Amino acid sequence: MNRVQRALALVVALSAAPAAAAADGVVLSLAAVDRFCEAGRPVRVRLSIANEGKASLLTSNSILFGVGLTVTAPDGRTHAVPESASPANARQPLLLPAGTTLTTTLDLAPIFPDLLAKRGKVTVRFEAAGSAAAPLELEIHPDWRGWRAVMETTLGEMEFEFFPEKAPVTVANFLALAESGFYDGLTFHRVVKGFMVQGGCPRGDGTGDGPGTIPLEAGRDPESPRHERGTLSMAHRADPNSGSCQFFICHREQKALNGSYAAFGRVVRGLETLDRIAEVPCTMVPGGPDREPSRPKERVTIDGIRLVEPGKAGGAGG
């Protein structure tokens, strides 16, 4: 028996119970099912209606299909779930006994295909039975599957592919910063030959952050990306969920980093550029994390990062 059938059976079984005339004790809630939403892909929300009152609540079965939900677009316009979203034969009274909660999960993407096919922040609201849930803010990210990026540095180019299926938040964070020009003019401030080269700090010394932080997306299962030569990974502080804008590229395989740092891409062209950066003469950093020279004597700059659409050439002029 599915959720709708169970709800209808509940109406039949309790049709003789007294129903509340008002929304006393009704609590609505909204929650995102997925921590990461992409344009053109499922955008699932979980809505609940709890009857915390003393009498049964008579409402409409159409709430199971999202009637009562609205989505406010980035341009400020609000769109409501139409009554037609629920089948005609399902628009029946729904009796919710006192002390019970009804929960359902909806995919908003097919209901608002044009609205949720674009990147941006949207606000979801839910009102039913004379009550309202706290608004839910969702950010719709671009679908970065298949995209690549070409990093132009003072020592040559490196082209990267990404692992959005394994580290979607990390990939989206990096590519959004790259797209905005955040990395243009920043440097590789930490270079340890045989280990890694690190860059993306707005202060140029490893102490700077970007506009926000992201959770750690690192796994230890056999399918998780590994830190091999050319792996692009997210730097973070002692708190593993403090990744922001700084990244590093492994010069050689680093098994000790697996599971502790989020590997989210790899160099597919330009390993010779990585080698040139790793060969830059460095000085010691007093009190720094390395027991060998790691501060480049010459400025190694990220001149820019060019994003490459799926199926297009990433080389010069592509």
C-alpha positions as CSV (number, residue, x, y, z in Angstrom):
1,M,0.0,0.0,0.0
2,N,1.5,3.4,-1.0
3,R,1.4,6.6,1.0
4,V,-1.8,7.9,-0.8
5,Q,-3.6,4.7,-0.2
6,R,-2.7,4.6,3.5
7,A,-3.9,8.2,3.8
8,L,-7.2,7.4,2.2
9,A,-7.6,4.3,4.4
10,L,-7.0,6.6,7.3
11,V,-9.9,8.8,6.2
12,V,-12.3,5.9,5.9
13,A,-11.3,4.4,9.3
14,L,-11.6,7.6,11.2
15,S,-14.5,9.3,9.4
16,A,-16.6,9.2,12.5
17,A,-14.1,11.0,14.7
18,P,-14.7,14.7,15.6
19,A,-12.6,17.1,13.5
20,A,-11.0,20.3,14.6
21,A,-12.7,23.4,13.2
22,A,-9.5,25.5,13.4
23,A,-5.8,25.0,13.1
24,D,-5.2,24.7,16.8
25,G,-2.0,22.6,17.3
26,V,-1.2,22.2,13.7
27,V,2.6,22.4,13.0
28,L,3.9,22.4,9.4
29,S,7.6,21.9,8.5
30,L,9.7,21.9,5.4
31,A,13.1,20.3,4.9
32,A,15.4,19.7,2.0
33,V,15.9,16.0,1.2
34,D,19.2,16.6,-0.8
35,R,22.0,18.7,0.6
36,F,22.9,19.7,-2.9
37,C,20.4,20.8,-5.7
38,E,21.4,21.0,-9.4
39,A,19.6,22.8,-12.2
40,G,17.5,20.5,-14.3
41,R,17.7,17.6,-11.8
42,P,15.5,16.5,-8.9
43,V,14.9,19.1,-6.2
44,R,13.3,17.2,-3.4
45,V,11.6,18.6,-0.3
46,R,10.0,16.9,2.6
47,L,6.9,18.5,4.1
48,S,5.1,17.4,7.3
49,I,1.9,18.3,8.9
50,A,1.6,17.4,12.6
51,N,-1.6,17.6,14.5
52,E,-0.5,18.4,18.0
53,G,-4.0,19.5,19.1
54,K,-6.6,17.5,21.0
55,A,-9.1,17.0,18.1
56,S,-8.8,15.4,14.7
57,L,-8.0,17.7,11.8
58,L,-9.9,17.7,8.6
59,T,-7.9,19.0,5.7
60,S,-7.4,18.2,2.0
61,N,-5.6,15.2,0.5
62,S,-4.2,17.6,-2.1
63,I,-1.4,18.6,0.3
64,L,0.2,15.2,-0.5
65,F,0.8,16.5,-4.0
66,G,2.2,19.9,-2.9
67,V,-0.9,22.1,-3.0
68,G,-0.1,24.8,-0.5
69,L,3.6,25.1,-1.6
70,T,4.9,28.2,-3.3
71,V,8.4,28.9,-4.7
72,T,9.8,32.4,-4.9
73,A,12.3,32.8,-7.8
74,P,15.5,34.9,-7.7
75,D,13.6,37.7,-9.5
76,G,11.1,37.9,-6.6
77,R,8.1,36.4,-8.4
78,T,6.2,33.7,-6.5
79,H,4.9,30.5,-8.2
80,A,2.3,28.3,-6.5
81,V,1.8,24.5,-6.9
82,P,-1.4,24.4,-9.0
83,E,-4.4,22.4,-7.9
84,S,-4.0,20.4,-11.1
85,A,-0.8,18.9,-9.5
86,S,-3.0,16.5,-7.6
87,P,-5.2,14.0,-9.6
88,A,-8.9,14.8,-9.6
89,N,-9.7,11.5,-7.9
90,A,-7.3,12.3,-5.0
91,R,-8.8,15.7,-4.1
92,Q,-10.7,14.3,-1.1
93,P,-10.9,15.2,2.6
94,L,-8.1,14.0,4.7
95,L,-8.6,13.4,8.4
96,L,-5.5,13.6,10.6
97,P,-6.1,12.3,14.2
98,A,-4.8,14.2,17.2
99,G,-1.2,13.3,17.9
100,T,-0.3,12.1,14.5
101,T,2.0,13.4,11.7
102,L,1.7,13.1,8.0
103,T,4.9,13.4,5.9
104,T,5.5,13.3,2.2
105,T,8.4,13.9,-0.2
106,L,7.9,15.9,-3.4
107,D,10.2,16.6,-6.3
108,L,9.6,20.2,-7.3
109,A,11.6,20.0,-10.6
110,P,8.8,18.5,-12.7
111,I,6.3,20.9,-11.1
112,F,8.4,24.0,-11.9
113,P,10.6,22.8,-14.8
114,D,11.5,26.3,-16.1
115,L,12.1,27.9,-12.7
116,L,14.3,25.1,-11.3
117,A,16.3,24.6,-14.5
118,K,18.2,27.8,-13.7
119,R,20.9,28.5,-11.1
120,G,20.0,30.8,-8.2
121,K,18.5,30.9,-4.8
122,V,14.8,30.1,-4.3
123,T,12.5,30.3,-1.3
124,V,10.0,27.5,-0.7
125,R,7.0,28.1,1.6
126,F,4.2,25.8,2.7
127,E,0.8,26.8,4.0
128,A,-2.1,24.4,4.9
129,A,-4.9,24.0,7.4
130,G,-4.5,27.6,8.5
131,S,-0.8,27.2,9.5
132,A,2.5,27.9,7.8
133,A,6.0,26.3,7.9
134,A,9.2,28.3,8.3
135,P,10.5,29.2,4.8
136,L,13.1,27.0,3.2
137,E,16.0,28.5,1.3
138,L,17.4,26.4,-1.5
139,E,20.4,27.2,-3.8
140,I,20.1,25.7,-7.2
141,H,23.6,25.0,-8.6
142,P,24.6,24.5,-12.2
143,D,25.0,21.0,-13.4
144,W,28.8,20.8,-13.7
145,R,29.0,17.2,-15.0
146,G,31.4,17.1,-18.0
147,W,32.8,20.6,-17.5
148,R,36.5,21.1,-17.4
149,A,38.7,24.1,-16.5
150,V,41.9,25.4,-17.9
151,M,44.1,27.2,-15.3
152,E,46.5,29.7,-16.9
153,T,49.6,30.4,-14.8
154,T,52.9,32.2,-15.2
155,L,54.5,28.8,-15.8
156,G,52.0,27.3,-18.2
157,E,48.6,25.8,-18.4
158,M,46.9,23.0,-16.6
159,E,43.6,21.5,-17.6
160,F,41.4,19.8,-15.0
161,E,38.5,17.4,-15.1
162,F,36.2,17.1,-12.1
163,F,34.4,14.6,-10.0
164,P,30.9,16.1,-9.3
165,E,29.4,12.7,-8.6
166,K,31.8,12.2,-5.7
167,A,32.3,15.8,-4.4
168,P,29.4,17.9,-5.8
169,V,29.6,20.7,-3.2
170,T,33.4,21.0,-3.6
171,V,33.3,21.1,-7.4
172,A,30.5,23.6,-7.4
173,N,32.3,25.8,-4.9
174,F,35.6,25.8,-6.9
175,L,34.0,26.3,-10.3
176,A,31.7,29.1,-9.1
177,L,34.7,30.9,-7.6
178,A,36.7,30.4,-10.8
179,E,33.8,31.6,-13.0
180,S,33.5,34.8,-10.9
181,G,37.2,35.6,-11.4
182,F,38.0,35.0,-7.7
183,Y,41.3,33.2,-8.5
184,D,42.5,35.7,-11.1
185,G,45.9,37.1,-9.9
186,L,46.2,34.9,-6.9
187,T,49.3,32.8,-6.3
188,F,50.7,29.4,-5.4
189,H,51.9,30.4,-2.0
190,R,53.0,27.0,-0.8
191,V,55.2,24.6,-2.9
192,V,56.7,21.4,-1.6
193,K,58.4,19.3,-4.3
194,G,57.3,15.7,-4.2
195,F,54.3,16.6,-2.1
196,M,52.0,19.3,-3.5
197,V,51.5,22.9,-4.6
198,Q,48.9,25.0,-2.9
199,G,47.2,28.1,-4.1
200,G,44.0,30.1,-4.1
201,C,44.6,32.2,-0.9
202,P,43.3,35.8,-1.3
203,R,46.0,36.9,1.2
204,G,48.8,35.0,-0.5
205,D,50.1,33.4,2.7
206,G,47.6,30.6,3.5
207,T,45.5,32.5,6.0
208,G,42.8,33.8,3.7
209,D,39.3,32.5,3.0
210,G,36.7,32.8,0.4
211,P,33.1,34.0,0.8
212,G,32.0,30.8,2.6
213,T,33.0,27.4,3.9
214,I,31.9,24.0,2.7
215,P,31.6,20.5,4.4
216,L,34.3,17.9,3.8
217,E,33.5,15.5,1.0
218,A,36.0,12.7,1.5
219,G,35.4,9.0,1.7
220,R,37.6,6.0,2.5
221,D,35.6,3.5,0.4
222,P,37.3,2.0,-2.7
223,E,35.2,4.2,-5.0
224,S,36.4,7.5,-3.4
225,P,38.8,9.5,-5.4
226,R,42.5,9.1,-4.3
227,H,45.3,11.5,-4.0
228,E,47.5,10.6,-6.9
229,R,49.9,12.6,-9.0
230,G,47.9,15.5,-10.5
231,T,44.9,15.2,-8.1
232,L,43.2,18.5,-7.3
233,S,42.0,18.6,-3.7
234,M,40.5,21.0,-1.2
235,A,42.6,22.5,1.6
236,H,41.1,23.1,5.0
237,R,42.1,24.1,8.5
238,A,42.1,21.8,11.6
239,D,38.3,21.7,11.3
240,P,37.7,19.4,8.3
241,N,34.5,21.3,7.4
242,S,36.4,24.6,7.0
243,G,37.3,24.3,3.3
244,S,36.8,27.6,1.5
245,C,38.8,28.6,-1.5
246,Q,42.3,27.2,-1.1
247,F,43.2,24.1,-3.1
248,F,46.3,21.9,-3.7
249,I,47.5,19.7,-6.5
250,C,49.5,16.6,-5.6
251,H,52.9,16.5,-7.2
252,R,53.2,12.8,-6.3
253,E,50.8,10.2,-4.8
254,Q,49.8,11.0,-1.2
255,K,48.0,8.0,0.3
256,A,48.0,9.6,3.8
257,L,45.6,12.3,2.6
258,N,42.9,9.9,1.4
259,G,39.8,10.2,3.5
260,S,41.0,13.4,5.2
261,Y,40.8,15.8,2.2
262,A,38.3,16.1,-0.6
263,A,39.9,15.1,-3.9
264,F,37.5,16.7,-6.5
265,G,39.4,16.7,-9.8
266,R,42.6,15.9,-11.6
267,V,45.1,17.3,-14.1
268,V,44.3,15.9,-17.6
269,R,46.8,18.1,-19.5
270,G,49.7,20.1,-18.2
271,L,51.5,17.9,-15.8
272,E,54.7,19.5,-17.0
273,T,53.4,22.8,-15.7
274,L,52.8,21.2,-12.3
275,D,56.4,20.0,-12.4
276,R,57.7,23.5,-13.2
277,I,55.8,24.9,-10.3
278,A,57.1,22.2,-8.0
279,E,60.7,23.1,-9.1
280,V,60.4,26.7,-8.1
281,P,63.1,27.7,-5.5
282,C,61.6,28.3,-2.0
283,T,62.5,29.7,1.4
284,M,61.6,28.5,4.8
285,V,58.4,29.7,6.5
286,P,59.1,30.4,10.2
287,G,56.5,28.5,12.2
288,G,55.0,27.1,9.1
289,P,53.6,23.6,8.6
290,D,56.6,22.4,6.5
291,R,60.1,21.2,7.6
292,E,61.6,22.3,4.4
293,P,61.5,25.4,2.2
294,S,57.9,26.0,0.9
295,R,57.5,29.7,0.2
296,P,58.3,30.4,-3.5
297,K,61.1,33.0,-4.0
298,E,59.4,34.0,-7.3
299,R,55.7,34.8,-7.7
300,V,53.8,32.0,-9.4
301,T,50.5,33.5,-10.4
302,I,47.2,32.2,-11.5
303,D,46.5,34.5,-14.4
304,G,42.9,33.1,-14.9
305,I,40.8,30.0,-15.0
306,R,38.8,29.3,-18.2
307,L,35.8,27.1,-17.9
308,V,35.2,24.6,-20.8
309,E,31.7,23.3,-21.6
310,P,31.2,19.5,-22.0
311,G,32.3,18.3,-25.4
312,K,34.5,21.3,-26.2
313,A,38.3,21.4,-26.6
314,G,40.1,22.8,-23.6
315,G,43.4,23.7,-25.3
316,A,44.6,27.1,-26.2
317,G,42.0,28.7,-28.5
318,G,39.4,26.0,-27.5
